[in-house]
Amino acid sequence: MPTNPTAIILRNEIADSDLKWRLSCEKINLDYVVIDLSAADWLEQILAVPTKLLLTRPAGLTMPFKILYDERLEILVRDLGYFAYPNLLEVKIYENKKYFAYWLKANKIPHPETFIFYHREEAHDWAKKLTSFPVIGKTNIGASGSGVKILKSASELEKYIDSTFSGGGGNKRVGPNLKKGRLVQRAVNLLLKPQQLKKKVKVYQARALDVQKDFVLFQGYVPHTFEWRVVRIGDSFFAHKKMMLGEMTSGSLIKDYGNPPLQLFDFVKQLTDKFGLFSQAVDVFEHPTEEFSYLVNEMQCIFGQSDAYQMQVDGIIGRYIWKQDKWFFEARDYNTNESYDLRLETALKMYHQNV
C-alpha cells in the first residue's frame, strides 16, 4: 500500500470492476488503494487508510450485492464523513428502478408513468382496468435492455404478472446481448481468452440466480424512434441519440451524432445542478406532444461507452460547457478511458473544494 494514498477505489463484488479507475489514477501517477466493499473487513480496511476520498464503482449485477454496496457506502458518507464520487445519491438511484421511480415521483421530475406492485392481486386489478397498450415490464436491475419486456396485450400482461410472482424473474436476459451483433467474432475472442470467458460465465450465473419474484414494475409506453443520452461529468456535457433497433433503443448500440438542441442541455443541467449529480448519464424521451419538453427514462452514474467519444458536432469530437450564461462547444477528446479520466479530474477538483 502507498504510504499516503490520495484515493480509495471501492470496487464491487466483481474482481476487475476497479480497472478503469486504476488506469486513470496510474495515468496521472496518483497513489491509490483498492478495497473490495463486499469483504467482511471492509470497514477496518477503509479506516486504516489516511484519506477520505472514495472513488465508487457501484454494484449493479444482483440485488443482494447492490443492497450491500449502498448500505455500506451510506455508513461511510453519512456517519463517517467520507467524500464519494460518484456520490451516495447517484449510487442509490443506479440500477434500482424501484427506488429511482419513487425518487422521480417525489421530486416531481417528468418521467413516463410508472407502477410498482408488491401484491399480485393489486397488479391484476390494475391490469384489468388498463386500456392502452403496449406497456413496459422492467426488472429492478438490468442494463442494456436486459429485463425489459414490451407487453402488447392484456393476456401478455396477465401472464407476465403471474410468471414474475411465481419466480419467473421478469424475463431478465441471462446470456449475451444478441443486439450487439458479431456473435461469431465475440465467441472466438472469448475462447481465445479463457479468463475473460470464465468471468462472463460467472456473470451469467449470477444473473440466473438473481430471480425477481416479489414485485412487478411497469412503465407507460412513450412512442419514440430514439432517446437522448445526455452525459454530465463535472462541468462537461455531451449528448447523442440512441436509435431504435427492433422495438427498443436500450442496448442497441446504434447512435446518431449531431448537434443536440441546447434546450436539452438546459433541462439536464437544471436537474443535475439541483440534486448535485456530477457523474451522470440521463436517458430522456422527447415529449410526444410538447416541443422541447422531456421525460426522464433512466439515469446511471456508471454507463457503457461503446464508442471512444460521447458526442460529435459537425463531425468534431468535443463537449458543451456552460459559461458566461451561454453554452459553448469545445473541441477535444474528453472521453478517454471510457470517461474515467474526466471523472477522476472532476472527483479530485470537487474533493479539494470540500476538504
N, C-alpha and C positions, 0 to 999 in steps of 0.2 A: 504493500500500500504506500502511495506517496505520503511524505511526512506532513504536507499541508495541502490536501486536495481542495480544489475550488468547488467541485460539484460532486453530488451523489447521483448516479444514474439508477433509478428504481425500475429494474426490469420486472416483467411479469413471469408467469409460470413457464413461458416458452423460452428455451435456452438462449437463443440468439436475438431476443426481442430488443436488446440494448445495442445492437450492432450499429445502427445509423447514428445514434448519439455518440458512440465511441469514435466512429470515423470523423465526425465533426469536431470533437474535442481534440483528437490527435492532429487534425489538420492545422489547428492554431496552437498546438503544444500546451493545451490546457490539462492540468492534472485532475484526475477524477478517480472515483472508485465505483464499482458496480455492486449493487446489493439486490438480491432476489427478495422482493417484498412478500413472496409466498413462503419463505423459510421460517422455521419455528422461532429462531432467534433474531428475527428481523429488527426488532426494536433495539436490542443490545448492540447489534452491528451498527445501526444508524447513529445511536447516541455516542458511539466510540469515535465518530468521525468529526473533526473540528470545522464543519461548515454547515450552513442552514439552507443551501441551495439544492433543491431536488429537481432533477430532470426526469419527468414521468413518462412512462410508456404503459398506459392503462391496459388492463386485460379486456379482451373482447371475444373470447372463443367460447367459454362456457360460463353459465350463471354463477356457480359456486366461486370460481376464481375472480369473476367480475365483482361480486359482493365483497370478497376478501380484500381486493385492491382498494376499493372505495372506502371501506371501513378503516383500514389501516392508514390510508392517506389522510382521512379526516382527523384521526388522532394526531398525526404529525403536524398538520396545518393548524387545526383549531385549538388543540390542547398544548402543543409544544412549540408553536410559533415558527414552523419551517415555511420557507418560500418555495412554492411548487410551480413549475412551468412544464406543460400546460397546467392550469390551476385546478383547484378542487371542483368547482362548478363544471368546468369543461370536462373533467374526468367523469363526473357523476352523470352528465347527460349523454356521454359517449356509450354507444351500444347498450342502452337501456331505454327501449322505446316507450315503456310504460311511464317511467319517471319523466322522460322527455315530453311526453304528451301532457302530463299533469303540469309540468313547468310552463309549457307554451300556453296552456289554457289559463293558469293562474296569473300569468303576466300579460294576458291579452295580446299575445303575439299572433298575427294572422297565420293560419295554417289550415290544411284540409281537416274537416270534421273527423274526430277520432272517437271510437267507442271501445271500452275495455270492460269485460265481464269476467267475474270470478265464479259466477253461478251459471250452470248450464241452462237452467230454466229461464233466467233473465235473458240470456243470449238468444234462446229460441223465441221468446216473446218478442224481442226486438226484431228478429229476423222475419217473423210473420207479418209485421207491420211495414216492412221495407218494400218500397215500390220502385226504387230506382237502382238499376244495375248498370255496369258492374260495381262491385265493392272490393276493396283490397284487404286480404288477410295477411297479417305480418307476425313473425315470431319476435320475441323481445330482443334477441341477439341475432344478428345476421347482416353481414356486409356484402356488397357487390351483387345485390339482388337475391342473396340466399335467404330463404324463409319468406319470400314474397309470393303470394298466390292471388291471381286475378279470378274472382268468383263472379260468374256471368249470369247465374240464375238462382232462384230460391232453393232449388234442390241441391245445387252445388254448395250453397251457403250452409244449409242444414247438415249436409254430410261433413263439411269442414268442422263445424261446431262439435258434432258427435265424435269425429275422429280425433280432434285435439283433446277433448276432455277424457277420451278413452286411452290417451297415451300415444296418439299418432304424431305428436310433436309439431304440428302445424306445417308439415311438408318442408322442413328446412333442408337445404341442399347439403349432402354429406360428401360427395365426391368432388372432382374438379369442376371448375366453371366452364361449361361447354361453350358459353358465349364468346370466350376468348379466342376460339379457333386454334389452328395449328396444333391439333391434338397429337398427331403422329410425332411431330418435331419435339413437342413438350415431353411426350412419353420417352423418346430416345434420350433427351437431355437428362431426365431423371434417372434412367437406367445407367447412364454414364457417371452419375453422382450418387452413390449409394447412401451417403449420409443425408443428402437432401431428400431422397426418396423415403428414407426412414422417418424423417421429420414430417413429411407430407402425410404418411400413413398414420402417425400419431395424431395429427390434427384431425384427420377424417374420423378416427376412432373416438376422439374426444367429442366431436360434433354428434356422432351417432348416439353416444351415451347421454348427452345433454338433452333429454326429451322434455318438451314443454307440454304440460297436461293440466295445469291448474287454472288457466285463464285463456281467453281469446282476445285478440286485439284487431280491430277493423278500422280502416281509413276510407273516407269517402273518395271516390274516383274523381280526379281532375282531368278533363280532356287536355291532351298535350301531345306534341310531337318531339319535344325536347324539354329538359330542365336546365336551369342555370346552375353551374357550380361557381360560387364566389368564395375565394380563399382570402382570409386575412391573417397575416403573420406580422405582428408588431404594427408598423405603420404602412406596410406594403399590402396592396390589394391586387388581386388577379381574378379573371373570370373567363369562362368558356362555356359553350353549350355541350351538354351531354345528350347525344342524339339517340333516338329510339332504335332498338334492334328487336324485331318481333313486336312484342306488346309492352316492353319495358325499356327505360333508359338506364336503370341501375345495373351496373356490371357489363354494359355493352362495350365499353372502351372506345366507342365511336364519338369523336369530338368535332366540333366546329369552332374554329378560332376566327374571331373577328373583333371589331371594336364594340364592346358592350355599351348599352345605354348608361349614361352617368347616373340616372335615377336609381339604377340597380345598386351602384356603389353607395349612393346616399342611404338607401334602405339598410344595407348591411352594416355600414359604418354606424348609423344610429343604433341599431340593435346591439352590435358588439361593444360600442362605447358604453352603453347603458349598463351592461352586465359584466364589463371588464373581461371580454373574451378576445385573446390576442394570439391564439393558435387555433384557427377555426376554418373548416370548410362548411359553407352554408349552401345547401341544395334547395333551390326555390323554383316554384312554378309561377309563370305569369298568370295573373288572374284572368279567368276566361272571359270576363265582361268589362273589367275596369282597366283602362290604359295606365301603364306604369304603376301598377299595384301588384303585390307579390304575396305568395303563400309559402311559408317555410315548410319544406318536406322533411329534411333531416339536417342534423348538424354533427360534425365529427372533429375532435381536436387532433386526431391522427387519421390520415387518409392515404389512399393509394395514389401513386403518380406514375402512370404507365408511359407518359412522355417525359422528356427531360425538362420540360417547362410547363407552366400553368397558363400562359397567355401569349398570344401573338396579336399585334395590331398592325395591319397592313404588312404582314409577313415579318415584323420585327418583334423579337422576344423582349419582354420588359414587364413593368409593373405600373400601376397607378398609385399616386400618393397625394394626400390632401395637405395643401399648404397655401398660406395666404388666401384662405377661404375659396380655393379653387382646386379642381382635380388636374393633376399634371401627369402625363405619361413619361416615364423614364426608361430608356432602352438599356438593358443589361440582363445577364443571366442571373436571376435571383433565386433560382430553384435547384441549385446544385445539391447533390446527396439527398434527393427527394425532399428538398426544402428544409432539411435538418440544419444545414449551415445557417440559414436565415433564422430558424428557431433558436439556435444557440446564441447568435448575435443578439436577438431580442431578449432571451432569458437573462443574459449577463447584464444588459442595459437596465432591465427592469429590476433585477436583484440589487444592483448597486444603487438604484434610486430609492430602494425600500430599506436598506440597512443603515 
